[in-house]
Amino acid sequence: MNAEAPAIAPADEPAVRFFRVTPLTRRRWANFRAHKRGYWSLWIFITLYLVSLCAELVANDRPLLVWHDGAVYAPAFKAYPETAFGGQFETEADYSDPVVQQLIARDGWAIWPIIPFGYRTIDYDTDQPLPVGPSSRHWLGTDDQGRDVLARLIYGFRLSVTFGLLLTVFSSVIGITAGAIQGFFGGWTDLLLQRAIEIFQSLPLLYLLIIVSTMVQPGFFTLMGVLLLFSWMALVRVVRAEFLRARNLEYVRAARALGLKNSKIMFKHILPNAMVATITFLPFVLNASITTLTSLDFLGFGLPRGSPSLGELLSQARNNLNAPWLGIAGFSVMAIMLSLLIFIGEAVRDAFDPRRSA
């Protein structure tokens, strides 16, 4: 007796529909790939960001792996006392100390990152006045405190992009929601929200940040919260205009006649059409978020002192004109990062343009 053949799922199963790519999506992806500058900029930006996410494996003052006396240690991820390697102190081992390095080399070996310096590591083994220029020890030199510039650039790139991404996501959620409410309901709702937005836009952001910095220590989330109060307004006008245009179309009237809730009409039927114009603005919003953080760090009202900030590096370049490598390094990273985002934004804009064909 033959075994029963296994049933084959029909083509319209939910799992199959989930992975199905519509012809419109394929056309947009083809348009995006046709924009060579933006397409390769996306891959370059993703590669740089992924490398920065693994910054502890690239630039660190602790070894990645230590083999000592038959035991394996991972100092890059866990702190070990000096006594674990045959030392005398119970405190955490200082792996840049020649004594600790000799203890490890005597009964084992260590694998170091490509850049044996963290963003806070101060190089005391130098006989030159700070800042020190580029050399085989410090590929891009040091700053005025003896910290490796390349290590601070890697960590600073990660911090700036992560801050910009989080601020863009949160501000987009608030801005899209506010614009949708304004455009869908109109009338007094639109009028009152629009007047509130005008009041928020008239407030001096820099003065508010100065006041906040005098009351509390500016941190990552504190600074993001203050900037979030103003950055959400960037997408309101775009979403509001799309909802004002679409709220009187036939499919919206039909949805109302069927008794659908306003929230379902807004976010299930109108919002997908409004997102076409909104998505094209997101790379530019991200660009503005990173620029704002860098500007505040440059002025001294941004992240806490000692953070791997690109703006703080540019501020050092201004104060140390005899060290041109500081300005060149900081400006080059900012120029490359912002240019890549602009190119990606141009490609996204062309991909969602209905007048273009692949």
C-alpha positions as CSV (number, residue, x, y, z in Angstrom):
1,M,0.0,0.0,0.0
2,N,1.5,3.3,-1.1
3,A,2.0,5.9,1.5
4,E,-0.2,8.9,1.2
5,A,1.5,11.8,-0.6
6,P,2.1,14.9,1.6
7,A,-0.3,17.7,1.2
8,I,1.0,20.7,-0.7
9,A,0.1,24.1,0.7
10,P,-1.9,26.2,-1.8
11,A,-0.3,29.3,-3.2
12,D,-2.6,31.6,-1.3
13,E,-1.6,30.4,2.2
14,P,-0.8,33.3,4.6
15,A,2.9,32.2,4.9
16,V,3.2,32.4,1.1
17,R,1.5,35.7,0.9
18,F,3.7,37.1,3.5
19,F,6.9,36.6,1.4
20,R,5.3,37.5,-1.9
21,V,6.8,40.6,-3.5
22,T,4.3,42.8,-5.4
23,P,5.1,44.2,-8.8
24,L,5.1,47.7,-7.4
25,T,7.7,46.7,-4.8
26,R,9.8,45.1,-7.6
27,R,9.6,48.2,-9.7
28,R,10.6,50.4,-6.8
29,W,13.6,48.2,-6.0
30,A,14.6,48.2,-9.6
31,N,14.5,52.0,-9.6
32,F,16.6,52.1,-6.5
33,R,19.2,49.7,-7.9
34,A,19.2,51.8,-11.1
35,H,20.4,54.7,-9.1
36,K,24.0,53.4,-8.8
37,R,25.3,56.1,-6.5
38,G,22.5,55.7,-4.0
39,Y,22.6,51.9,-4.2
40,W,26.3,51.5,-3.5
41,S,26.1,54.3,-0.9
42,L,23.5,52.1,1.0
43,W,25.9,49.1,1.1
44,I,28.9,51.3,2.1
45,F,26.9,52.9,4.9
46,I,25.6,49.5,6.1
47,T,29.1,48.1,6.1
48,L,30.6,51.0,8.0
49,Y,27.8,50.9,10.6
50,L,28.2,47.2,11.1
51,V,31.9,47.6,11.6
52,S,31.2,50.3,14.2
53,L,28.7,48.1,16.0
54,C,31.6,45.7,16.5
55,A,33.9,48.5,17.7
56,E,35.0,46.5,20.7
57,L,36.4,43.9,18.4
58,V,38.2,46.5,16.3
59,A,39.5,49.1,18.7
60,N,40.0,48.0,22.3
61,D,42.7,48.3,25.0
62,R,41.9,44.8,26.2
63,P,42.8,41.6,24.3
64,L,40.1,39.7,22.5
65,L,41.4,36.3,23.7
66,V,44.0,35.3,26.3
67,W,45.4,31.8,26.7
68,H,47.1,31.5,30.1
69,D,48.2,28.5,32.0
70,G,45.7,26.2,30.2
71,A,42.7,28.5,30.7
72,V,41.0,30.7,28.1
73,Y,39.9,34.3,29.0
74,A,38.0,36.9,27.0
75,P,39.0,40.3,28.5
76,A,37.2,42.2,25.9
77,F,33.9,41.0,27.3
78,K,34.6,40.2,30.9
79,A,36.8,41.8,33.6
80,Y,39.5,39.6,35.2
81,P,41.7,40.5,38.2
82,E,45.5,40.6,37.8
83,T,45.8,37.6,40.0
84,A,44.2,35.5,37.3
85,F,47.4,35.9,35.3
86,G,49.8,35.5,38.2
87,G,49.9,39.1,39.4
88,Q,49.7,40.5,42.9
89,F,46.6,42.8,42.8
90,E,43.0,41.8,43.1
91,T,41.9,44.8,40.9
92,E,41.2,44.5,37.2
93,A,44.2,43.8,35.1
94,D,45.7,46.7,33.1
95,Y,46.6,45.0,29.9
96,S,48.6,47.9,28.6
97,D,50.9,47.5,31.6
98,P,54.2,45.9,30.5
99,V,54.2,43.8,33.7
100,V,50.8,42.3,32.9
101,Q,51.9,41.6,29.3
102,Q,55.0,39.8,30.5
103,L,52.9,37.7,32.9
104,I,50.6,36.7,30.0
105,A,53.4,36.0,27.6
106,R,55.3,33.9,30.1
107,D,52.6,31.1,30.3
108,G,50.4,31.8,27.3
109,W,49.5,34.3,24.5
110,A,47.0,37.0,23.7
111,I,45.2,38.1,20.6
112,W,44.8,41.9,20.4
113,P,42.4,43.9,18.2
114,I,43.7,45.7,15.1
115,I,43.7,49.0,17.1
116,P,44.9,48.3,20.6
117,F,43.3,51.4,22.0
118,G,39.8,52.2,23.2
119,Y,38.1,55.6,22.8
120,R,39.0,56.4,26.5
121,T,42.5,55.0,26.5
122,I,45.2,57.5,27.1
123,D,48.6,56.6,25.7
124,Y,51.2,57.6,28.4
125,D,54.1,55.9,26.4
126,T,54.9,59.0,24.3
127,D,57.8,61.4,24.5
128,Q,56.2,64.0,22.2
129,P,54.0,66.9,23.1
130,L,50.2,66.2,22.7
131,P,48.5,66.0,20.3
132,V,50.8,63.5,18.5
133,G,50.7,63.2,14.7
134,P,49.9,60.1,12.7
135,S,52.4,57.2,13.1
136,S,52.5,53.4,13.0
137,R,51.3,53.4,16.6
138,H,48.5,55.8,16.1
139,W,47.3,55.7,12.4
140,L,45.4,59.0,12.6
141,G,47.4,60.5,15.5
142,T,46.1,61.4,19.0
143,D,44.0,64.2,20.4
144,D,45.1,66.7,23.0
145,Q,44.6,64.2,25.8
146,G,46.6,61.4,24.2
147,R,43.6,59.3,23.0
148,D,43.7,57.5,19.7
149,V,41.8,59.5,17.0
150,L,40.9,56.4,14.9
151,A,39.4,54.6,17.8
152,R,37.3,57.6,18.8
153,L,36.1,58.0,15.2
154,I,34.9,54.4,15.1
155,Y,33.1,54.7,18.4
156,G,31.9,58.2,17.5
157,F,30.4,57.0,14.2
158,R,28.5,54.3,16.0
159,L,27.2,56.8,18.6
160,S,26.2,59.4,16.1
161,V,24.4,57.0,13.7
162,T,22.6,55.2,16.6
163,F,21.5,58.4,18.1
164,G,20.3,59.7,14.8
165,L,18.4,56.4,14.0
166,L,16.6,56.4,17.4
167,L,15.7,60.1,17.2
168,T,14.5,59.6,13.6
169,V,12.3,56.6,14.5
170,F,10.7,58.3,17.6
171,S,10.2,61.7,15.9
172,S,8.7,60.0,12.8
173,V,6.2,58.1,14.9
174,I,5.1,61.3,16.7
175,G,5.2,63.4,13.6
176,I,3.3,61.0,11.4
177,T,0.6,60.6,14.1
178,A,0.2,64.3,14.6
179,G,0.1,65.0,10.8
180,A,-2.5,62.2,10.3
181,I,-4.8,63.6,13.0
182,Q,-4.5,67.1,11.6
183,G,-5.2,66.1,8.0
184,F,-7.9,63.6,8.7
185,F,-10.1,65.5,11.0
186,G,-9.3,69.1,9.8
187,G,-11.3,72.0,11.2
188,W,-10.5,73.1,14.7
189,T,-8.3,70.1,15.3
190,D,-6.1,71.1,12.4
191,L,-6.1,74.7,13.4
192,L,-5.2,74.2,17.1
193,L,-2.4,71.7,16.3
194,Q,-1.0,73.9,13.7
195,R,-0.9,76.9,16.1
196,A,0.8,74.6,18.7
197,I,3.4,73.5,16.1
198,E,4.1,77.2,15.2
199,I,4.7,77.9,18.9
200,F,7.1,75.0,19.3
201,Q,9.0,76.0,16.2
202,S,9.4,79.6,17.5
203,L,11.2,78.4,20.7
204,P,15.0,78.8,20.7
205,L,16.3,75.3,20.8
206,L,19.9,76.3,21.8
207,Y,18.8,78.4,24.7
208,L,16.6,75.6,26.0
209,L,19.5,73.1,25.8
210,I,21.7,75.6,27.7
211,I,19.1,75.8,30.4
212,V,18.7,72.0,30.6
213,S,22.4,71.5,30.8
214,T,22.7,73.8,33.8
215,M,20.0,71.8,35.7
216,V,20.9,68.2,34.8
217,Q,23.9,66.5,33.3
218,P,23.2,66.0,29.6
219,G,23.2,62.3,28.7
220,F,22.3,60.2,25.7
221,F,18.6,59.8,26.6
222,T,18.3,63.3,28.2
223,L,19.6,64.9,25.0
224,M,17.4,62.7,22.9
225,G,14.3,63.6,24.9
226,V,15.0,67.4,24.5
227,L,15.6,67.1,20.8
228,L,12.5,64.9,20.4
229,L,10.4,67.8,21.6
230,F,11.2,69.7,18.4
231,S,12.4,67.2,15.8
232,W,9.0,65.5,15.4
233,M,7.6,68.5,13.5
234,A,9.7,67.8,10.4
235,L,7.3,65.2,8.9
236,V,4.0,66.8,10.1
237,R,3.4,69.0,7.0
238,V,4.1,66.2,4.5
239,V,1.7,63.7,6.3
240,R,-0.9,66.4,6.9
241,A,-1.0,67.4,3.2
242,E,-1.4,63.7,2.1
243,F,-4.3,63.2,4.5
244,L,-6.0,66.4,3.5
245,R,-5.8,65.2,-0.1
246,A,-7.0,61.7,0.5
247,R,-9.7,62.1,3.1
248,N,-12.3,63.0,0.5
249,L,-11.4,60.4,-2.0
250,E,-13.9,57.7,-3.0
251,Y,-12.3,54.8,-1.1
252,V,-12.3,56.8,2.1
253,R,-15.9,57.7,1.7
254,A,-16.7,54.0,1.0
255,A,-14.9,52.9,4.1
256,R,-16.9,55.4,6.2
257,A,-20.1,54.2,4.6
258,L,-19.2,50.7,5.7
259,G,-18.9,51.8,9.3
260,L,-15.1,51.5,9.7
261,K,-13.5,53.3,12.7
262,N,-11.6,56.4,12.0
263,S,-8.4,54.9,13.4
264,K,-8.6,52.0,11.0
265,I,-9.3,54.3,8.0
266,M,-6.4,56.5,9.0
267,F,-3.7,53.9,9.6
268,K,-4.8,51.0,7.3
269,H,-6.1,52.8,4.2
270,I,-4.7,56.4,4.1
271,L,-1.4,56.0,5.8
272,P,0.1,53.5,3.3
273,N,-0.4,56.0,0.5
274,A,0.9,58.9,2.6
275,M,4.1,56.9,3.5
276,V,5.4,57.1,0.0
277,A,6.1,60.8,0.4
278,T,7.2,60.3,4.1
279,I,9.8,57.6,3.4
280,T,11.6,59.8,0.9
281,F,12.2,62.3,3.7
282,L,13.5,59.9,6.3
283,P,17.2,59.9,5.2
284,F,17.2,63.7,5.3
285,V,15.6,63.6,8.8
286,L,18.4,61.2,9.9
287,N,21.0,63.5,8.3
288,A,19.6,66.5,10.3
289,S,19.5,64.5,13.5
290,I,23.2,63.6,13.2
291,T,24.2,67.1,12.3
292,T,22.3,68.5,15.3
293,L,24.1,66.2,17.7
294,T,27.5,67.1,16.2
295,S,26.7,70.8,16.4
296,L,25.7,70.6,20.1
297,D,28.8,68.6,20.9
298,F,31.0,71.1,19.1
299,L,29.5,73.9,21.2
300,G,29.8,72.0,24.4
301,F,26.1,71.4,25.1
302,G,25.9,67.8,23.9
303,L,27.0,64.5,25.3
304,P,29.0,64.3,28.5
305,R,32.6,65.1,28.4
306,G,34.8,62.2,27.3
307,S,32.1,60.6,25.1
308,P,33.4,59.5,21.6
309,S,31.8,62.5,19.9
310,L,32.6,63.7,16.4
311,G,31.6,67.3,17.4
312,E,34.1,67.2,20.3
313,L,36.8,66.1,18.0
314,L,36.0,69.0,15.7
315,S,36.1,71.3,18.7
316,Q,39.6,70.0,19.5
317,A,40.7,70.7,15.9
318,R,39.5,74.3,16.4
319,N,41.5,74.7,19.6
320,N,44.7,72.9,18.2
321,L,45.4,74.5,14.8
322,N,48.9,73.0,14.9
323,A,47.3,69.5,14.7
324,P,45.6,69.5,11.2
325,W,45.0,65.8,11.4
326,L,42.2,66.3,13.9
327,G,40.2,68.6,11.7
328,I,40.9,66.5,8.6
329,A,39.8,63.2,10.3
330,G,36.7,64.7,11.8
331,F,35.6,66.6,8.7
332,S,36.3,63.5,6.5
333,V,34.1,61.2,8.6
334,M,31.3,63.8,8.8
335,A,31.5,64.5,5.0
336,I,31.5,60.8,4.1
337,M,28.7,59.9,6.5
338,L,26.3,62.8,5.5
339,S,27.1,62.4,1.8
340,L,26.2,58.7,1.9
341,L,22.9,59.6,3.6
342,I,22.1,62.2,1.0
343,F,22.8,59.8,-1.9
344,I,20.6,57.2,-0.3
345,G,17.9,59.7,0.1
346,E,18.1,60.7,-3.5
347,A,17.8,57.0,-4.6
348,V,14.8,56.4,-2.3
349,R,13.1,59.5,-3.8
350,D,13.7,58.2,-7.3
351,A,12.5,54.7,-6.3
352,F,9.1,56.0,-5.0
353,D,8.7,58.5,-7.9
354,P,5.7,57.1,-10.0
355,R,7.0,58.9,-13.1
356,R,10.2,56.9,-13.2
357,S,10.6,53.4,-14.7
358,A,13.5,51.1,-14.2
